[in-house]
């Protein structure tokens, strides 16, 4: 659960995912707690 992670002191979520551009596994770190769910994305005009 992302809400419990900061209280337990574990910090942000880190994932090892394959990066097709670099063609190797890279570590992806969580940037925001809400992961963009509540944000309105800008429309292309």
mmCIF entry with sequence, helices, sheets and N, C-alpha, C, O atoms, coordinates in Angstrom:
data_MODEL
# 
_entry.id   MODEL 
# 
_entity.id                         1 
_entity.type                       polymer 
_entity.pdbx_number_of_molecules   1 
# 
_entity_poly.entity_id                      1 
_entity_poly.type                           'polypeptide(L)' 
_entity_poly.nstd_linkage                   no 
_entity_poly.nstd_monomer                   no 
_entity_poly.pdbx_seq_one_letter_code       
;(UNK)(UNK)(UNK)(UNK)(UNK)(UNK)(UNK)(UNK)(UNK)(UNK)(UNK)(UNK)(UNK)(UNK)(UNK)(UNK)
(UNK)(UNK)(UNK)(UNK)(UNK)(UNK)(UNK)(UNK)(UNK)(UNK)(UNK)(UNK)(UNK)(UNK)(UNK)(UNK)
(UNK)(UNK)(UNK)(UNK)(UNK)(UNK)(UNK)(UNK)(UNK)(UNK)(UNK)(UNK)(UNK)
;
_entity_poly.pdbx_seq_one_letter_code_can   XXXXXXXXXXXXXXXXXXXXXXXXXXXXXXXXXXXXXXXXXXXXX 
_entity_poly.pdbx_strand_id                 A 
# 
loop_
_entity_poly_seq.entity_id 
_entity_poly_seq.num 
_entity_poly_seq.mon_id 
_entity_poly_seq.hetero 
1 1  UNK n 
1 2  UNK n 
1 3  UNK n 
1 4  UNK n 
1 5  UNK n 
1 6  UNK n 
1 7  UNK n 
1 8  UNK n 
1 9  UNK n 
1 10 UNK n 
1 11 UNK n 
1 12 UNK n 
1 13 UNK n 
1 14 UNK n 
1 15 UNK n 
1 16 UNK n 
1 17 UNK n 
1 18 UNK n 
1 19 UNK n 
1 20 UNK n 
1 21 UNK n 
1 22 UNK n 
1 23 UNK n 
1 24 UNK n 
1 25 UNK n 
1 26 UNK n 
1 27 UNK n 
1 28 UNK n 
1 29 UNK n 
1 30 UNK n 
1 31 UNK n 
1 32 UNK n 
1 33 UNK n 
1 34 UNK n 
1 35 UNK n 
1 36 UNK n 
1 37 UNK n 
1 38 UNK n 
1 39 UNK n 
1 40 UNK n 
1 41 UNK n 
1 42 UNK n 
1 43 UNK n 
1 44 UNK n 
1 45 UNK n 
# 
_struct_asym.id          A 
_struct_asym.entity_id   1 
# 
_struct_conf.conf_type_id            HELX_P 
_struct_conf.id                      HELX_P1 
_struct_conf.pdbx_PDB_helix_id       AA1 
_struct_conf.beg_label_comp_id       UNK 
_struct_conf.beg_label_asym_id       A 
_struct_conf.beg_label_seq_id        2 
_struct_conf.pdbx_beg_PDB_ins_code   ? 
_struct_conf.end_label_comp_id       UNK 
_struct_conf.end_label_asym_id       A 
_struct_conf.end_label_seq_id        7 
_struct_conf.pdbx_end_PDB_ins_code   ? 
_struct_conf.beg_auth_comp_id        UNK 
_struct_conf.beg_auth_asym_id        A 
_struct_conf.beg_auth_seq_id         2 
_struct_conf.end_auth_comp_id        UNK 
_struct_conf.end_auth_asym_id        A 
_struct_conf.end_auth_seq_id         7 
_struct_conf.pdbx_PDB_helix_class    1 
_struct_conf.details                 ? 
_struct_conf.pdbx_PDB_helix_length   6 
# 
_struct_conf_type.id          HELX_P 
_struct_conf_type.criteria    ? 
_struct_conf_type.reference   ? 
# 
_struct_sheet.id               AA1 
_struct_sheet.type             ? 
_struct_sheet.number_strands   2 
_struct_sheet.details          ? 
# 
_struct_sheet_order.sheet_id     AA1 
_struct_sheet_order.range_id_1   1 
_struct_sheet_order.range_id_2   2 
_struct_sheet_order.offset       ? 
_struct_sheet_order.sense        anti-parallel 
# 
loop_
_struct_sheet_range.sheet_id 
_struct_sheet_range.id 
_struct_sheet_range.beg_label_comp_id 
_struct_sheet_range.beg_label_asym_id 
_struct_sheet_range.beg_label_seq_id 
_struct_sheet_range.pdbx_beg_PDB_ins_code 
_struct_sheet_range.end_label_comp_id 
_struct_sheet_range.end_label_asym_id 
_struct_sheet_range.end_label_seq_id 
_struct_sheet_range.pdbx_end_PDB_ins_code 
_struct_sheet_range.beg_auth_comp_id 
_struct_sheet_range.beg_auth_asym_id 
_struct_sheet_range.beg_auth_seq_id 
_struct_sheet_range.end_auth_comp_id 
_struct_sheet_range.end_auth_asym_id 
_struct_sheet_range.end_auth_seq_id 
AA1 1 UNK A 14 ? UNK A 19 ? UNK A 14 UNK A 19 
AA1 2 UNK A 24 ? UNK A 29 ? UNK A 24 UNK A 29 
# 
loop_
_atom_site.group_PDB 
_atom_site.id 
_atom_site.type_symbol 
_atom_site.label_atom_id 
_atom_site.label_alt_id 
_atom_site.label_comp_id 
_atom_site.label_asym_id 
_atom_site.label_entity_id 
_atom_site.label_seq_id 
_atom_site.pdbx_PDB_ins_code 
_atom_site.Cartn_x 
_atom_site.Cartn_y 
_atom_site.Cartn_z 
_atom_site.occupancy 
_atom_site.B_iso_or_equiv 
_atom_site.pdbx_formal_charge 
_atom_site.auth_seq_id 
_atom_site.auth_comp_id 
_atom_site.auth_asym_id 
_atom_site.auth_atom_id 
_atom_site.pdbx_PDB_model_num 
ATOM 1   N N  . UNK A 1 1  ? 0.844  -1.177 0.000   1.00 0.00 ? 1  UNK A N  1 
ATOM 2   C CA . UNK A 1 1  ? 0.000  0.000  0.000   1.00 0.00 ? 1  UNK A CA 1 
ATOM 3   C C  . UNK A 1 1  ? 0.892  1.244  0.000   1.00 0.00 ? 1  UNK A C  1 
ATOM 4   O O  . UNK A 1 1  ? 1.823  1.346  0.799   1.00 0.00 ? 1  UNK A O  1 
ATOM 5   N N  . UNK A 1 2  ? 0.602  2.183  -0.898  1.00 0.00 ? 2  UNK A N  1 
ATOM 6   C CA . UNK A 1 2  ? 1.451  3.373  -1.016  1.00 0.00 ? 2  UNK A CA 1 
ATOM 7   C C  . UNK A 1 2  ? 1.298  4.308  0.165   1.00 0.00 ? 2  UNK A C  1 
ATOM 8   O O  . UNK A 1 2  ? 2.224  5.062  0.463   1.00 0.00 ? 2  UNK A O  1 
ATOM 9   N N  . UNK A 1 3  ? 0.163  4.288  0.851   1.00 0.00 ? 3  UNK A N  1 
ATOM 10  C CA . UNK A 1 3  ? -0.039 5.166  1.997   1.00 0.00 ? 3  UNK A CA 1 
ATOM 11  C C  . UNK A 1 3  ? 0.809  4.717  3.183   1.00 0.00 ? 3  UNK A C  1 
ATOM 12  O O  . UNK A 1 3  ? 1.300  5.559  3.935   1.00 0.00 ? 3  UNK A O  1 
ATOM 13  N N  . UNK A 1 4  ? 0.989  3.430  3.365   1.00 0.00 ? 4  UNK A N  1 
ATOM 14  C CA . UNK A 1 4  ? 1.714  2.906  4.519   1.00 0.00 ? 4  UNK A CA 1 
ATOM 15  C C  . UNK A 1 4  ? 3.230  2.959  4.350   1.00 0.00 ? 4  UNK A C  1 
ATOM 16  O O  . UNK A 1 4  ? 3.961  2.818  5.330   1.00 0.00 ? 4  UNK A O  1 
ATOM 17  N N  . UNK A 1 5  ? 3.704  3.156  3.148   1.00 0.00 ? 5  UNK A N  1 
ATOM 18  C CA . UNK A 1 5  ? 5.125  3.050  2.887   1.00 0.00 ? 5  UNK A CA 1 
ATOM 19  C C  . UNK A 1 5  ? 5.944  4.126  3.592   1.00 0.00 ? 5  UNK A C  1 
ATOM 20  O O  . UNK A 1 5  ? 7.049  3.852  4.061   1.00 0.00 ? 5  UNK A O  1 
ATOM 21  N N  . UNK A 1 6  ? 5.413  5.357  3.672   1.00 0.00 ? 6  UNK A N  1 
ATOM 22  C CA . UNK A 1 6  ? 6.199  6.421  4.297   1.00 0.00 ? 6  UNK A CA 1 
ATOM 23  C C  . UNK A 1 6  ? 6.203  6.295  5.805   1.00 0.00 ? 6  UNK A C  1 
ATOM 24  O O  . UNK A 1 6  ? 7.185  6.668  6.447   1.00 0.00 ? 6  UNK A O  1 
ATOM 25  N N  . UNK A 1 7  ? 5.124  5.778  6.395   1.00 0.00 ? 7  UNK A N  1 
ATOM 26  C CA . UNK A 1 7  ? 5.069  5.675  7.848   1.00 0.00 ? 7  UNK A CA 1 
ATOM 27  C C  . UNK A 1 7  ? 6.014  4.599  8.358   1.00 0.00 ? 7  UNK A C  1 
ATOM 28  O O  . UNK A 1 7  ? 6.531  4.711  9.469   1.00 0.00 ? 7  UNK A O  1 
ATOM 29  N N  . UNK A 1 8  ? 6.245  3.572  7.575   1.00 0.00 ? 8  UNK A N  1 
ATOM 30  C CA . UNK A 1 8  ? 7.148  2.501  7.987   1.00 0.00 ? 8  UNK A CA 1 
ATOM 31  C C  . UNK A 1 8  ? 8.600  2.817  7.633   1.00 0.00 ? 8  UNK A C  1 
ATOM 32  O O  . UNK A 1 8  ? 9.506  2.063  7.990   1.00 0.00 ? 8  UNK A O  1 
ATOM 33  N N  . UNK A 1 9  ? 8.823  3.927  6.932   1.00 0.00 ? 9  UNK A N  1 
ATOM 34  C CA . UNK A 1 9  ? 10.185 4.349  6.632   1.00 0.00 ? 9  UNK A CA 1 
ATOM 35  C C  . UNK A 1 9  ? 10.819 3.620  5.477   1.00 0.00 ? 9  UNK A C  1 
ATOM 36  O O  . UNK A 1 9  ? 12.045 3.619  5.359   1.00 0.00 ? 9  UNK A O  1 
ATOM 37  N N  . UNK A 1 10 ? 10.033 2.998  4.616   1.00 0.00 ? 10 UNK A N  1 
ATOM 38  C CA . UNK A 1 10 ? 10.607 2.265  3.494   1.00 0.00 ? 10 UNK A CA 1 
ATOM 39  C C  . UNK A 1 10 ? 10.822 3.157  2.283   1.00 0.00 ? 10 UNK A C  1 
ATOM 40  O O  . UNK A 1 10 ? 11.510 2.760  1.343   1.00 0.00 ? 10 UNK A O  1 
ATOM 41  N N  . UNK A 1 11 ? 10.248 4.353  2.285   1.00 0.00 ? 11 UNK A N  1 
ATOM 42  C CA . UNK A 1 11 ? 10.483 5.280  1.190   1.00 0.00 ? 11 UNK A CA 1 
ATOM 43  C C  . UNK A 1 11 ? 9.641  4.979  -0.027  1.00 0.00 ? 11 UNK A C  1 
ATOM 44  O O  . UNK A 1 11 ? 8.531  4.455  0.076   1.00 0.00 ? 11 UNK A O  1 
ATOM 45  N N  . UNK A 1 12 ? 10.183 5.316  -1.179  1.00 0.00 ? 12 UNK A N  1 
ATOM 46  C CA . UNK A 1 12 ? 9.419  5.195  -2.417  1.00 0.00 ? 12 UNK A CA 1 
ATOM 47  C C  . UNK A 1 12 ? 9.579  3.816  -3.036  1.00 0.00 ? 12 UNK A C  1 
ATOM 48  O O  . UNK A 1 12 ? 10.538 3.093  -2.764  1.00 0.00 ? 12 UNK A O  1 
ATOM 49  N N  . UNK A 1 13 ? 8.626  3.479  -3.863  1.00 0.00 ? 13 UNK A N  1 
ATOM 50  C CA . UNK A 1 13 ? 8.605  2.184  -4.527  1.00 0.00 ? 13 UNK A CA 1 
ATOM 51  C C  . UNK A 1 13 ? 9.658  2.159  -5.625  1.00 0.00 ? 13 UNK A C  1 
ATOM 52  O O  . UNK A 1 13 ? 9.723  3.084  -6.435  1.00 0.00 ? 13 UNK A O  1 
ATOM 53  N N  . UNK A 1 14 ? 10.477 1.123  -5.665  1.00 0.00 ? 14 UNK A N  1 
ATOM 54  C CA . UNK A 1 14 ? 11.466 0.976  -6.728  1.00 0.00 ? 14 UNK A CA 1 
ATOM 55  C C  . UNK A 1 14 ? 11.197 -0.323 -7.466  1.00 0.00 ? 14 UNK A C  1 
ATOM 56  O O  . UNK A 1 14 ? 10.994 -1.373 -6.856  1.00 0.00 ? 14 UNK A O  1 
ATOM 57  N N  . UNK A 1 15 ? 11.199 -0.236 -8.783  1.00 0.00 ? 15 UNK A N  1 
ATOM 58  C CA . UNK A 1 15 ? 10.949 -1.405 -9.617  1.00 0.00 ? 15 UNK A CA 1 
ATOM 59  C C  . UNK A 1 15 ? 12.108 -1.573 -10.584 1.00 0.00 ? 15 UNK A C  1 
ATOM 60  O O  . UNK A 1 15 ? 12.659 -0.591 -11.082 1.00 0.00 ? 15 UNK A O  1 
ATOM 61  N N  . UNK A 1 16 ? 12.474 -2.820 -10.847 1.00 0.00 ? 16 UNK A N  1 
ATOM 62  C CA . UNK A 1 16 ? 13.466 -3.091 -11.879 1.00 0.00 ? 16 UNK A CA 1 
ATOM 63  C C  . UNK A 1 16 ? 12.708 -3.508 -13.123 1.00 0.00 ? 16 UNK A C  1 
ATOM 64  O O  . UNK A 1 16 ? 12.145 -4.601 -13.185 1.00 0.00 ? 16 UNK A O  1 
ATOM 65  N N  . UNK A 1 17 ? 12.697 -2.622 -14.119 1.00 0.00 ? 17 UNK A N  1 
ATOM 66  C CA . UNK A 1 17 ? 11.980 -2.890 -15.356 1.00 0.00 ? 17 UNK A CA 1 
ATOM 67  C C  . UNK A 1 17 ? 12.951 -2.834 -16.519 1.00 0.00 ? 17 UNK A C  1 
ATOM 68  O O  . UNK A 1 17 ? 14.015 -2.222 -16.424 1.00 0.00 ? 17 UNK A O  1 
ATOM 69  N N  . UNK A 1 18 ? 12.576 -3.481 -17.626 1.00 0.00 ? 18 UNK A N  1 
ATOM 70  C CA . UNK A 1 18 ? 13.409 -3.491 -18.820 1.00 0.00 ? 18 UNK A CA 1 
ATOM 71  C C  . UNK A 1 18 ? 13.211 -2.195 -19.586 1.00 0.00 ? 18 UNK A C  1 
ATOM 72  O O  . UNK A 1 18 ? 12.083 -1.838 -19.926 1.00 0.00 ? 18 UNK A O  1 
ATOM 73  N N  . UNK A 1 19 ? 14.289 -1.498 -19.857 1.00 0.00 ? 19 UNK A N  1 
ATOM 74  C CA . UNK A 1 19 ? 14.236 -0.272 -20.633 1.00 0.00 ? 19 UNK A CA 1 
ATOM 75  C C  . UNK A 1 19 ? 14.586 -0.603 -22.080 1.00 0.00 ? 19 UNK A C  1 
ATOM 76  O O  . UNK A 1 19 ? 15.735 -0.936 -22.372 1.00 0.00 ? 19 UNK A O  1 
ATOM 77  N N  . UNK A 1 20 ? 13.608 -0.516 -23.003 1.00 0.00 ? 20 UNK A N  1 
ATOM 78  C CA . UNK A 1 20 ? 13.887 -0.903 -24.393 1.00 0.00 ? 20 UNK A CA 1 
ATOM 79  C C  . UNK A 1 20 ? 14.835 0.052  -25.109 1.00 0.00 ? 20 UNK A C  1 
ATOM 80  O O  . UNK A 1 20 ? 15.507 -0.352 -26.058 1.00 0.00 ? 20 UNK A O  1 
ATOM 81  N N  . UNK A 1 21 ? 14.903 1.306  -24.676 1.00 0.00 ? 21 UNK A N  1 
ATOM 82  C CA . UNK A 1 21 ? 15.793 2.266  -25.326 1.00 0.00 ? 21 UNK A CA 1 
ATOM 83  C C  . UNK A 1 21 ? 17.243 1.974  -24.956 1.00 0.00 ? 21 UNK A C  1 
ATOM 84  O O  . UNK A 1 21 ? 18.120 1.958  -25.818 1.00 0.00 ? 21 UNK A O  1 
ATOM 85  N N  . UNK A 1 22 ? 17.488 1.744  -23.666 1.00 0.00 ? 22 UNK A N  1 
ATOM 86  C CA . UNK A 1 22 ? 18.845 1.435  -23.210 1.00 0.00 ? 22 UNK A CA 1 
ATOM 87  C C  . UNK A 1 22 ? 19.175 -0.042 -23.398 1.00 0.00 ? 22 UNK A C  1 
ATOM 88  O O  . UNK A 1 22 ? 20.339 -0.434 -23.313 1.00 0.00 ? 22 UNK A O  1 
ATOM 89  N N  . UNK A 1 23 ? 18.156 -0.863 -23.654 1.00 0.00 ? 23 UNK A N  1 
ATOM 90  C CA . UNK A 1 23 ? 18.269 -2.314 -23.836 1.00 0.00 ? 23 UNK A CA 1 
ATOM 91  C C  . UNK A 1 23 ? 18.919 -3.010 -22.645 1.00 0.00 ? 23 UNK A C  1 
ATOM 92  O O  . UNK A 1 23 ? 19.772 -3.883 -22.809 1.00 0.00 ? 23 UNK A O  1 
ATOM 93  N N  . UNK A 1 24 ? 18.501 -2.609 -21.437 1.00 0.00 ? 24 UNK A N  1 
ATOM 94  C CA . UNK A 1 24 ? 18.936 -3.278 -20.215 1.00 0.00 ? 24 UNK A CA 1 
ATOM 95  C C  . UNK A 1 24 ? 17.916 -2.995 -19.123 1.00 0.00 ? 24 UNK A C  1 
ATOM 96  O O  . UNK A 1 24 ? 17.021 -2.167 -19.297 1.00 0.00 ? 24 UNK A O  1 
ATOM 97  N N  . UNK A 1 25 ? 18.054 -3.676 -18.012 1.00 0.00 ? 25 UNK A N  1 
ATOM 98  C CA . UNK A 1 25 ? 17.137 -3.456 -16.900 1.00 0.00 ? 25 UNK A CA 1 
ATOM 99  C C  . UNK A 1 25 ? 17.547 -2.196 -16.145 1.00 0.00 ? 25 UNK A C  1 
ATOM 100 O O  . UNK A 1 25 ? 18.717 -2.004 -15.814 1.00 0.00 ? 25 UNK A O  1 
ATOM 101 N N  . UNK A 1 26 ? 16.559 -1.340 -15.881 1.00 0.00 ? 26 UNK A N  1 
ATOM 102 C CA . UNK A 1 26 ? 16.808 -0.090 -15.171 1.00 0.00 ? 26 UNK A CA 1 
ATOM 103 C C  . UNK A 1 26 ? 15.926 -0.042 -13.936 1.00 0.00 ? 26 UNK A C  1 
ATOM 104 O O  . UNK A 1 26 ? 14.883 -0.692 -13.878 1.00 0.00 ? 26 UNK A O  1 
ATOM 105 N N  . UNK A 1 27 ? 16.358 0.739  -12.945 1.00 0.00 ? 27 UNK A N  1 
ATOM 106 C CA . UNK A 1 27 ? 15.566 0.879  -11.718 1.00 0.00 ? 27 UNK A CA 1 
ATOM 107 C C  . UNK A 1 27 ? 14.660 2.086  -11.866 1.00 0.00 ? 27 UNK A C  1 
ATOM 108 O O  . UNK A 1 27 ? 15.121 3.209  -12.071 1.00 0.00 ? 27 UNK A O  1 
ATOM 109 N N  . UNK A 1 28 ? 13.367 1.837  -11.757 1.00 0.00 ? 28 UNK A N  1 
ATOM 110 C CA . UNK A 1 28 ? 12.387 2.910  -11.812 1.00 0.00 ? 28 UNK A CA 1 
ATOM 111 C C  . UNK A 1 28 ? 11.943 3.224  -10.393 1.00 0.00 ? 28 UNK A C  1 
ATOM 112 O O  . UNK A 1 28 ? 11.553 2.325  -9.648  1.00 0.00 ? 28 UNK A O  1 
ATOM 113 N N  . UNK A 1 29 ? 12.001 4.496  -10.014 1.00 0.00 ? 29 UNK A N  1 
ATOM 114 C CA . UNK A 1 29 ? 11.602 4.925  -8.679  1.00 0.00 ? 29 UNK A CA 1 
ATOM 115 C C  . UNK A 1 29 ? 10.281 5.661  -8.779  1.00 0.00 ? 29 UNK A C  1 
ATOM 116 O O  . UNK A 1 29 ? 10.050 6.429  -9.713  1.00 0.00 ? 29 UNK A O  1 
ATOM 117 N N  . UNK A 1 30 ? 9.413  5.416  -7.799  1.00 0.00 ? 30 UNK A N  1 
ATOM 118 C CA . UNK A 1 30 ? 8.125  6.094  -7.750  1.00 0.00 ? 30 UNK A CA 1 
ATOM 119 C C  . UNK A 1 30 ? 8.346  7.585  -7.523  1.00 0.00 ? 30 UNK A C  1 
ATOM 120 O O  . UNK A 1 30 ? 9.090  7.979  -6.625  1.00 0.00 ? 30 UNK A O  1 
ATOM 121 N N  . UNK A 1 31 ? 7.698  8.411  -8.342  1.00 0.00 ? 31 UNK A N  1 
ATOM 122 C CA . UNK A 1 31 ? 7.913  9.848  -8.230  1.00 0.00 ? 31 UNK A CA 1 
ATOM 123 C C  . UNK A 1 31 ? 6.886  10.503 -7.330  1.00 0.00 ? 31 UNK A C  1 
ATOM 124 O O  . UNK A 1 31 ? 7.242  11.353 -6.514  1.00 0.00 ? 31 UNK A O  1 
ATOM 125 N N  . UNK A 1 32 ? 5.612  10.130 -7.458  1.00 0.00 ? 32 UNK A N  1 
ATOM 126 C CA . UNK A 1 32 ? 4.563  10.751 -6.657  1.00 0.00 ? 32 UNK A CA 1 
ATOM 127 C C  . UNK A 1 32 ? 3.762  9.675  -5.956  1.00 0.00 ? 32 UNK A C  1 
ATOM 128 O O  . UNK A 1 32 ? 3.705  8.532  -6.411  1.00 0.00 ? 32 UNK A O  1 
ATOM 129 N N  . UNK A 1 33 ? 3.145  10.044 -4.849  1.00 0.00 ? 33 UNK A N  1 
ATOM 130 C CA . UNK A 1 33 ? 2.379  9.070  -4.081  1.00 0.00 ? 33 UNK A CA 1 
ATOM 131 C C  . UNK A 1 33 ? 1.083  8.670  -4.773  1.00 0.00 ? 33 UNK A C  1 
ATOM 132 O O  . UNK A 1 33 ? 0.663  7.517  -4.675  1.00 0.00 ? 33 UNK A O  1 
ATOM 133 N N  . UNK A 1 34 ? 0.436  9.616  -5.482  1.00 0.00 ? 34 UNK A N  1 
ATOM 134 C CA . UNK A 1 34 ? -0.841 9.272  -6.099  1.00 0.00 ? 34 UNK A CA 1 
ATOM 135 C C  . UNK A 1 34 ? -0.660 8.627  -7.470  1.00 0.00 ? 34 UNK A C  1 
ATOM 136 O O  . UNK A 1 34 ? -1.636 8.183  -8.075  1.00 0.00 ? 34 UNK A O  1 
ATOM 137 N N  . UNK A 1 35 ? 0.566  8.571  -7.961  1.00 0.00 ? 35 UNK A N  1 
ATOM 138 C CA . UNK A 1 35 ? 0.908  7.931  -9.232  1.00 0.00 ? 35 UNK A CA 1 
ATOM 139 C C  . UNK A 1 35 ? 0.104  8.477  -10.407 1.00 0.00 ? 35 UNK A C  1 
ATOM 140 O O  . UNK A 1 35 ? -0.139 7.758  -11.376 1.00 0.00 ? 35 UNK A O  1 
ATOM 141 N N  . UNK A 1 36 ? -0.314 9.749  -10.330 1.00 0.00 ? 36 UNK A N  1 
ATOM 142 C CA . UNK A 1 36 ? -1.006 10.387 -11.440 1.00 0.00 ? 36 UNK A CA 1 
ATOM 143 C C  . UNK A 1 36 ? -2.472 10.055 -11.570 1.00 0.00 ? 36 UNK A C  1 
ATOM 144 O O  . UNK A 1 36 ? -3.090 10.413 -12.572 1.00 0.00 ? 36 UNK A O  1 
ATOM 145 N N  . UNK A 1 37 ? -3.053 9.382  -10.590 1.00 0.00 ? 37 UNK A N  1 
ATOM 146 C CA . UNK A 1 37 ? -4.456 8.990  -10.710 1.00 0.00 ? 37 UNK A CA 1 
ATOM 147 C C  . UNK A 1 37 ? -5.402 10.174 -10.608 1.00 0.00 ? 37 UNK A C  1 
ATOM 148 O O  . UNK A 1 37 ? -6.439 10.200 -11.271 1.00 0.00 ? 37 UNK A O  1 
ATOM 149 N N  . UNK A 1 38 ? -5.050 11.164 -9.772  1.00 0.00 ? 38 UNK A N  1 
ATOM 150 C CA . UNK A 1 38 ? -5.963 12.268 -9.523  1.00 0.00 ? 38 UNK A CA 1 
ATOM 151 C C  . UNK A 1 38 ? -5.611 13.520 -10.313 1.00 0.00 ? 38 UNK A C  1 
ATOM 152 O O  . UNK A 1 38 ? -6.193 14.579 -10.080 1.00 0.00 ? 38 UNK A O  1 
ATOM 153 N N  . UNK A 1 39 ? -4.687 13.416 -11.226 1.00 0.00 ? 39 UNK A N  1 
ATOM 154 C CA . UNK A 1 39 ? -4.276 14.588 -11.979 1.00 0.00 ? 39 UNK A CA 1 
ATOM 155 C C  . UNK A 1 39 ? -4.994 14.636 -13.313 1.00 0.00 ? 39 UNK A C  1 
ATOM 156 O O  . UNK A 1 39 ? -5.226 13.607 -13.947 1.00 0.00 ? 39 UNK A O  1 
ATOM 157 N N  . UNK A 1 40 ? -5.344 15.850 -13.734 1.00 0.00 ? 40 UNK A N  1 
ATOM 158 C CA . UNK A 1 40 ? -5.958 16.047 -15.041 1.00 0.00 ? 40 UNK A CA 1 
ATOM 159 C C  . UNK A 1 40 ? -4.837 16.341 -16.013 1.00 0.00 ? 40 UNK A C  1 
ATOM 160 O O  . UNK A 1 40 ? -4.074 17.289 -15.829 1.00 0.00 ? 40 UNK A O  1 
ATOM 161 N N  . UNK A 1 41 ? -4.740 15.526 -17.048 1.00 0.00 ? 41 UNK A N  1 
ATOM 162 C CA . UNK A 1 41 ? -3.674 15.698 -18.016 1.00 0.00 ? 41 UNK A CA 1 
ATOM 163 C C  . UNK A 1 41 ? -4.042 16.812 -19.003 1.00 0.00 ? 41 UNK A C  1 
ATOM 164 O O  . UNK A 1 41 ? -5.213 16.986 -19.341 1.00 0.00 ? 41 UNK A O  1 
ATOM 165 N N  . UNK A 1 42 ? -3.043 17.557 -19.458 1.00 0.00 ? 42 UNK A N  1 
ATOM 166 C CA . UNK A 1 42 ? -3.274 18.654 -20.387 1.00 0.00 ? 42 UNK A CA 1 
ATOM 167 C C  . UNK A 1 42 ? -3.692 18.107 -21.744 1.00 0.00 ? 42 UNK A C  1 
ATOM 168 O O  . UNK A 1 42 ? -3.138 17.124 -22.236 1.00 0.00 ? 42 UNK A O  1 
ATOM 169 N N  . UNK A 1 43 ? -4.678 18.763 -22.333 1.00 0.00 ? 43 UNK A N  1 
ATOM 170 C CA . UNK A 1 43 ? -5.171 18.320 -23.636 1.00 0.00 ? 43 UNK A CA 1 
ATOM 171 C C  . UNK A 1 43 ? -4.279 18.842 -24.745 1.00 0.00 ? 43 UNK A C  1 
ATOM 172 O O  . UNK A 1 43 ? -3.722 19.936 -24.654 1.00 0.00 ? 43 UNK A O  1 
ATOM 173 N N  . UNK A 1 44 ? -4.153 18.039 -25.797 1.00 0.00 ? 44 UNK A N  1 
ATOM 174 C CA . UNK A 1 44 ? -3.405 18.479 -26.967 1.00 0.00 ? 44 UNK A CA 1 
ATOM 175 C C  . UNK A 1 44 ? -4.312 19.379 -27.790 1.00 0.00 ? 44 UNK A C  1 
ATOM 176 O O  . UNK A 1 44 ? -5.453 19.021 -28.083 1.00 0.00 ? 44 UNK A O  1 
ATOM 177 N N  . UNK A 1 45 ? -3.803 20.550 -28.163 1.00 0.00 ? 45 UNK A N  1 
ATOM 178 C CA . UNK A 1 45 ? -4.655 21.466 -28.928 1.00 0.00 ? 45 UNK A CA 1 
ATOM 179 C C  . UNK A 1 45 ? -4.086 21.758 -30.301 1.00 0.00 ? 45 UNK A C  1 
ATOM 180 O O  . UNK A 1 45 ? -4.683 22.511 -31.070 1.00 0.00 ? 45 UNK A O  1 
# 
